[in-house]
Structure formats: structure tokens, C-alpha cells
Amino acid sequence: MTTESDQVKALQQSILERARELAAEHIAQGGMTRSKILEDAREKIKLMEQKELLAARVHADREYHRQVQANELRIQAELDRNRWGLVQAVMDKLYRRLLELQQDDQRYHSIFKLLLKQAADSIGQPDLIASISNDDLSRYHDNWQAIVQDCCGDDVNIKLSPEACHCSGGLKLLSEQGDVMIDNTFEGIVARREGELQRLIFERLFATLSTEGSVFDG
């Protein structure tokens, strides 16, 4: 009996020890699993934080570039307005110079005859009608035929229209039938060459400013 009892006790003891070992293993595995879960969670949190930080940086970079581009556009628009204002100021000076030229009898008379001859040659007809400003009507009315003779010779007959042309100088020349007209007024010439004049003014003006800027900066 004693032997059987001892065997039972030994079996029970073995079972208990095995149970303890299994429990210890499960506890260890549970601890490892818990550590792994916590580590994975920390890694996920870290990745989320990195993604959020990256997203925040990308958003900040986009916002920064958007503001930079907006500022560049505003500055460019302001520069364009200033440049256009300078070009217009030069154009205004050009018109004032033309008015001054019209009041200089000697210089203006030579230019007027050149404009008259060029218009007559362009139309190429013998009978023409000239329209000039009020000031030029007063200036040239009495010796008009002599001016025509001097400019175009005997082959062209140019009548002087009694109605004044609304211009600051120069003339409009029409064929007698009215189907051809050359606008050689100051305003007409400037209008035909306006784009070219503005481009030339822009190039000359800002080439000068760039040169001056490099001198001051250097």
C-alpha cells in the first residue's frame, strides 16, 4: 500500500511540477507576446507620428511655396504696372515733344513737306485732297499751292480741305474719289507704330535701368 501511495504522490508531484513548468512557459510566452504587442504598438505609434510629421511638413512646404508664388505674382504684377507706367510716361513725353515740334516753324515745315510727299507718292494718283489741323490751315492756307509744287512738282494736284483735321500735326491725304487715304498725322503715325515704339522704349528704358542697377550694386 505504501508503495502505491508513494507512486500516486510521485505522480501527483510530477503533474504539479509539469503544470508549473507549463504555467511558467505560458507566463513567459505571455510576457514575450505582451512585449511584442507593446513593441508593435510603439512602432505603429512612431510610424503614425512620423507620417503625421511628414504630412505636416509637406503641408507646411506646400503652404510656404504657395505663399512664395503668391508673393512673386503680386510683385510681378506690381513691377508690370510700374513698367507700364514708365512706358506710358515716356509716350506722354513723346506726344509733348511732337507738340513742341509742331510749334517750331522751321523744323516742322520740313517734316510736314516730307509727310505730304510720302503720302502723295504712296497713293500715286494725280488728284488728291489734304486735311490738316486748324493751326496748319492758318499757317499754310495762303501758300498751299507753293508747298504742293515744292513737294510734288506739277504732276500732282492736291486741294486743301476747308474742314480741319483733328490732329496735333501732319496731315491726312485722300484720293479724290475717297477710296484711298493715308494718315500721316502725328497721331496716325504713332498709332501705326505704337507696339514697336512701346517695345523700343521698354528695351531702352530697362536696359538703362539694369545697367545703372549693376553699377550701384557692384
QUIRASUL-V803713 format. One record per pair of residues at least 4 apart in sequence whose C-alpha atoms are under 8 Angstrom apart, sorted by the first residue. I is the first residue (numbers start at 0). J is the second residue. If there is no record, write none. Layout:
# QUIRASUL-V803713
i:j
I:J
I:J
This chain:
# QUIRASUL-V803713
i:j
0:4
1:5
2:6
3:7
4:8
5:9
6:10
7:11
8:12
9:13
10:14
11:15
12:16
13:17
14:18
15:19
16:20
17:21
18:22
19:23
20:24
21:25
22:26
23:27
24:28
25:29
26:30
27:31
28:32
29:33
30:34
31:35
32:36
33:37
34:38
35:39
36:40
37:41
38:42
39:43
40:44
41:45
42:46
43:47
44:48
45:49
46:50
47:51
48:52
49:53
50:54
51:55
52:56
53:57
54:58
55:59
56:60
57:61
58:62
59:63
60:64
61:65
62:66
63:67
64:68
65:69
66:70
67:71
68:72
69:73
70:74
71:75
72:76
73:77
74:78
75:79
76:80
77:81
78:82
79:83
80:84
81:85
82:86
82:201
83:87
84:88
85:89
86:90
86:197
86:200
86:201
87:91
88:92
89:93
89:200
90:94
90:197
91:95
92:96
93:97
94:98
95:99
96:100
97:101
97:167
97:168
97:185
98:102
98:167
98:168
99:103
100:104
100:106
100:107
101:107
101:167
101:168
102:107
103:107
104:108
105:109
106:110
107:111
108:112
109:113
110:114
111:115
111:169
111:170
112:116
112:146
112:150
113:117
113:150
114:118
114:169
114:170
114:183
115:119
115:150
115:169
115:170
115:172
115:183
116:120
116:150
116:151
117:121
118:122
118:172
118:181
118:182
118:183
119:123
119:124
119:127
119:151
119:155
119:172
121:181
122:174
122:179
122:180
122:181
124:155
124:174
125:154
125:155
125:156
125:157
126:155
126:156
126:157
126:158
126:174
126:175
127:155
127:156
127:157
127:158
127:172
127:173
127:174
127:175
128:157
128:158
128:159
128:160
128:172
128:173
128:174
128:175
129:157
129:158
129:159
129:160
129:170
129:171
129:172
129:173
130:159
130:160
130:161
130:162
130:163
130:164
130:170
130:171
130:172
131:135
131:136
131:160
131:163
131:164
131:165
131:166
131:168
131:169
131:170
131:171
132:136
132:163
132:164
132:165
132:166
132:167
132:168
132:169
132:170
133:137
133:163
133:164
134:138
135:139
135:140
135:168
136:140
136:163
139:143
140:159
142:146
143:147
143:159
144:148
144:157
145:149
146:150
147:151
147:152
147:155
147:156
147:157
148:152
148:153
151:155
164:170
164:171
166:170
166:184
166:185
166:186
167:184
167:185
167:186
168:184
168:185
168:186
169:183
169:184
169:185
170:182
170:183
170:184
171:180
171:181
171:182
171:183
171:184
172:180
172:181
172:182
172:183
173:177
173:178
173:179
173:180
173:181
174:178
174:179
174:180
182:187
182:188
183:187
183:188
184:188
185:189
186:190
187:191
188:192
189:193
189:196
192:196
193:197
194:198
195:199
196:200
197:201
198:202
199:203
200:204
201:205
202:206
203:207
204:208
205:209
206:210
207:211
208:212
209:213
210:214
211:215
212:216
213:217
